[in-house]
Amino acid sequence: MLEIQIGENNPVLRKKAGRIKKISAEIKRLALDMVQMIESEPDDIGLAAPQVNQSLCLIVVQPDKSKKALVLINPEIKKFSTKKEIMPEGCLSLPNIIVPVERPFKITAQALDLEGNEVKIKAKGLLARVIQHEVDHLHGVLIVDYK
Ligand code: ZN
């Protein structure tokens, strides 16, 4: 059972997450539990492993709730557009807090999927934003840091 970690000073939310070296059965299980969690919450569009107390570079994103959640292992953002956009963001780990966050509008990200295949994602708009928000979690960065 996954438990959401709350609070801007929560140590696991402030720590740099470890890279995943092997996509073990435990990692797959964790990823699928995270997918299940996000897919069952109509308002949640992204979740990072540190938010469920696992300091690992694993995120799931689902900006379009009519589609399946996307699992990204060891995600890295390789390119950012110069065009930026400000949008209000919330975070499961910071209930009742909304912060306007300025982020690049388009990104190119690289990651592994659950089978260990390299995936390259060109994203814009909400998908780009949610990937950036979740990758921030892997670096111990929270929306309150953008205030
Ligand atoms: Zn968050």
Residues whose N, C-alpha, C, O or C-beta is under 5 A from the ligand:
A	BS01	ZN	G90 C91 L92
